[in-house]
Amino acid sequence: MRISYEELFETFRRILESRGLSSENAKKAAAVFAGNSLDGVYSHGINRFPRVIGYLDKEDIDPAAEPVCTASFGALERWDGRRGLGPLNAALAMDRACELARQYGTGVVALGNSNHWMRGGSYGWQAAEQGMIGICWSNTMPNMPAWGGTDQKIGNNPLVMAVPGKDGNHVVIDCALSQFSYGKLEEARLKGAELPVAGGYDSQGQLTKDPAAIEETRRVLPIGYWKGSGISIALDLIATVLTNGNSVSKVGTFDSEVGLSQVMIAMDPGRFNTEELTHEIVSGILADVKSSHPADEGREVRYPGERSLKTREENMKQGIPVLEEIWEKVRALEK
């Protein structure tokens, strides 16, 4: 089934407002969840929405919380998210990083004590829309073994990088440091689909494409094997040091995945280039990538973010694909 963006947005808005968010914040948060779904990231849009409402109902998330700046040193700031709704906190932090970048050329906001930001790519797009190069990441609960281990000690800490392109054709890469995020595993399982490549280990310790088997063992595979494991550890270290917040290990002692540490970085290319020059550089590199000879006949080589733009256009015209069982869960949340 397909649901229009407007109906999805309004449903999310009503439910969020019924859980204590202000009218304005309910609209902002609903736009994030609906926008993620519009771009085809259902795992961090409609599919994740019932879980977030569960966090609100359990009071793991404070619907009235407003983040505050606790320390400022020129282009570098530390903020306390006060356990507010993750997407609202992250959007505010990236906006602030962009403000600092306009003032100093670069801006860094370390956001502690926040919550799951849903699709990290949202904040890459947000920076690029403001003409900024954006880099951001978040830690998570322990949900991935360090390379060489079998128990969950590190996070699949998502990393985002964005570069502004001409006419909104921005380049945005958003990747968990596991081969597949848990949201993508859930999405594949719900669709009864096999993963395109091995994403983790089954109960026999064998690599598998079965998403349910990986969810059961929670032995997801780091991207690049030991390299992904090392990058995960480094990102957690940097985020925890800059925020003086919760590390992956500390988050693992909580009942829910809350109190996360995140970093938002914005850089203003306009300090060196005209907008036209930046677009010329980006367009030239992308044109070269697009000229690749495809490995599979009839398949197109895409740059990061290109598919999202096409999916957004298609879903706006035709409606957003929604699994019936998920839609029933969402509708049941209305009070």
Solvent accessible surface area in square Angstrom, and as a share of the most:
residue,aa,sasa,rsa
1,M,105,0.47
2,R,103,0.38
3,I,12,0.06
4,S,50,0.33
5,Y,48,0.18
6,E,104,0.47
7,E,77,0.35
8,L,0,0.00
9,F,41,0.17
10,E,63,0.28
11,T,1,0.01
12,F,0,0.00
13,R,50,0.18
14,R,101,0.37
15,I,1,0.00
16,L,0,0.00
17,E,67,0.30
18,S,52,0.33
19,R,29,0.11
20,G,47,0.45
21,L,5,0.03
22,S,61,0.39
23,S,56,0.36
24,E,101,0.45
25,N,24,0.12
26,A,0,0.00
27,K,92,0.39
28,K,107,0.45
29,A,0,0.00
30,A,0,0.00
31,A,41,0.32
32,V,26,0.15
33,F,0,0.00
34,A,0,0.00
35,G,19,0.18
36,N,1,0.01
37,S,0,0.00
38,L,13,0.06
39,D,8,0.04
40,G,17,0.17
41,V,27,0.16
42,Y,30,0.12
43,S,0,0.00
44,H,24,0.11
45,G,0,0.00
46,I,1,0.01
47,N,14,0.07
48,R,12,0.04
49,F,0,0.00
50,P,27,0.17
51,R,107,0.39
52,V,2,0.01
53,I,0,0.00
54,G,27,0.26
55,Y,37,0.14
56,L,11,0.06
57,D,76,0.40
58,K,122,0.52
59,E,151,0.68
60,D,35,0.18
61,I,5,0.03
62,D,65,0.34
63,P,37,0.23
64,A,77,0.60
65,A,17,0.13
66,E,94,0.42
67,P,17,0.11
68,V,62,0.36
69,C,56,0.34
70,T,80,0.47
71,A,29,0.23
72,S,64,0.41
73,F,149,0.62
74,G,36,0.35
75,A,24,0.19
76,L,68,0.34
77,E,7,0.03
78,R,82,0.30
79,W,36,0.13
80,D,44,0.23
81,G,0,0.00
82,R,115,0.42
83,R,76,0.28
84,G,1,0.01
85,L,5,0.03
86,G,0,0.00
87,P,1,0.01
88,L,31,0.16
89,N,2,0.01
90,A,0,0.00
91,A,29,0.23
92,L,68,0.34
93,A,0,0.00
94,M,0,0.00
95,D,59,0.31
96,R,66,0.24
97,A,0,0.00
98,C,0,0.00
99,E,82,0.37
100,L,2,0.01
101,A,0,0.00
102,R,117,0.43
103,Q,113,0.50
104,Y,99,0.38
105,G,14,0.14
106,T,53,0.31
107,G,0,0.00
108,V,29,0.17
109,V,0,0.00
110,A,1,0.00
111,L,2,0.01
112,G,5,0.05
113,N,44,0.23
114,S,0,0.00
115,N,3,0.02
116,H,29,0.13
117,W,3,0.01
118,M,7,0.03
119,R,22,0.08
120,G,2,0.02
121,G,1,0.01
122,S,19,0.12
123,Y,2,0.01
124,G,0,0.00
125,W,22,0.08
126,Q,35,0.16
127,A,0,0.00
128,A,2,0.01
129,E,117,0.52
130,Q,62,0.27
131,G,32,0.31
132,M,4,0.02
133,I,50,0.25
134,G,0,0.00
135,I,44,0.22
136,C,0,0.00
137,W,16,0.06
138,S,2,0.01
139,N,0,0.00
140,T,10,0.06
141,M,69,0.31
142,P,25,0.16
143,N,9,0.05
144,M,0,0.00
145,P,8,0.05
146,A,31,0.24
147,W,108,0.38
148,G,80,0.77
149,G,30,0.29
150,T,89,0.52
151,D,80,0.41
152,Q,49,0.22
153,K,132,0.56
154,I,16,0.08
155,G,0,0.00
156,N,9,0.05
157,N,0,0.00
158,P,21,0.13
159,L,29,0.15
160,V,0,0.00
161,M,87,0.39
162,A,1,0.01
163,V,51,0.29
164,P,6,0.04
165,G,3,0.03
166,K,116,0.49
167,D,122,0.63
168,G,25,0.24
169,N,67,0.34
170,H,9,0.04
171,V,24,0.14
172,V,9,0.05
173,I,66,0.34
174,D,58,0.30
175,C,38,0.23
176,A,18,0.14
177,L,2,0.01
178,S,2,0.02
179,Q,73,0.32
180,F,33,0.14
181,S,18,0.11
182,Y,38,0.15
183,G,1,0.01
184,K,78,0.33
185,L,1,0.00
186,E,31,0.14
187,E,18,0.08
188,A,14,0.11
189,R,99,0.36
190,L,42,0.21
191,K,114,0.48
192,G,70,0.68
193,A,45,0.35
194,E,124,0.56
195,L,7,0.03
196,P,103,0.65
197,V,75,0.43
198,A,27,0.21
199,G,1,0.01
200,G,0,0.00
201,Y,41,0.16
202,D,34,0.17
203,S,82,0.53
204,Q,142,0.63
205,G,33,0.32
206,Q,111,0.49
207,L,86,0.43
208,T,22,0.13
209,K,86,0.37
210,D,65,0.34
211,P,7,0.04
212,A,45,0.35
213,A,21,0.16
214,I,0,0.00
215,E,40,0.18
216,E,138,0.62
217,T,34,0.20
218,R,83,0.30
219,R,53,0.19
220,V,2,0.01
221,L,9,0.05
222,P,6,0.04
223,I,49,0.25
224,G,41,0.39
225,Y,96,0.36
226,W,150,0.53
227,K,132,0.56
228,G,0,0.00
229,S,5,0.03
230,G,38,0.36
231,I,77,0.39
232,S,0,0.00
233,I,74,0.37
234,A,44,0.34
235,L,16,0.08
236,D,22,0.11
237,L,107,0.53
238,I,78,0.40
239,A,0,0.00
240,T,31,0.18
241,V,108,0.62
242,L,53,0.27
243,T,10,0.06
244,N,119,0.61
245,G,29,0.28
246,N,24,0.12
247,S,30,0.19
248,V,3,0.01
249,S,79,0.51
250,K,103,0.44
251,V,2,0.01
252,G,37,0.36
253,T,98,0.57
254,F,56,0.23
255,D,153,0.79
256,S,12,0.08
257,E,22,0.10
258,V,6,0.03
259,G,0,0.00
260,L,3,0.01
261,S,0,0.00
262,Q,0,0.00
263,V,1,0.00
264,M,0,0.00
265,I,33,0.17
266,A,0,0.00
267,M,66,0.30
268,D,27,0.14
269,P,17,0.10
270,G,48,0.46
271,R,122,0.45
272,F,185,0.77
273,N,39,0.20
274,T,86,0.50
275,E,116,0.52
276,E,123,0.55
277,L,75,0.37
278,T,14,0.08
279,H,33,0.15
280,E,120,0.54
281,I,83,0.42
282,V,15,0.09
283,S,51,0.33
284,G,43,0.42
285,I,106,0.54
286,L,26,0.13
287,A,62,0.48
288,D,104,0.54
289,V,56,0.32
290,K,67,0.28
291,S,77,0.50
292,S,49,0.32
293,H,176,0.78
294,P,62,0.39
295,A,110,0.85
296,D,76,0.39
297,E,174,0.78
298,G,80,0.77
299,R,153,0.56
300,E,85,0.38
301,V,48,0.28
302,R,93,0.34
303,Y,23,0.09
304,P,57,0.36
305,G,13,0.13
306,E,15,0.07
307,R,139,0.51
308,S,21,0.14
309,L,38,0.19
310,K,96,0.41
311,T,29,0.17
312,R,76,0.28
313,E,103,0.46
314,E,79,0.36
315,N,2,0.01
316,M,96,0.43
317,K,155,0.66
318,Q,111,0.49
319,G,8,0.08
320,I,0,0.00
321,P,45,0.29
322,V,7,0.04
323,L,55,0.27
324,E,110,0.49
325,E,88,0.40
326,I,7,0.03
327,W,21,0.08
328,E,114,0.51
329,K,110,0.47
330,V,0,0.00
331,R,115,0.42
332,A,82,0.64
333,L,33,0.17
334,E,52,0.23
335,K,182,0.77
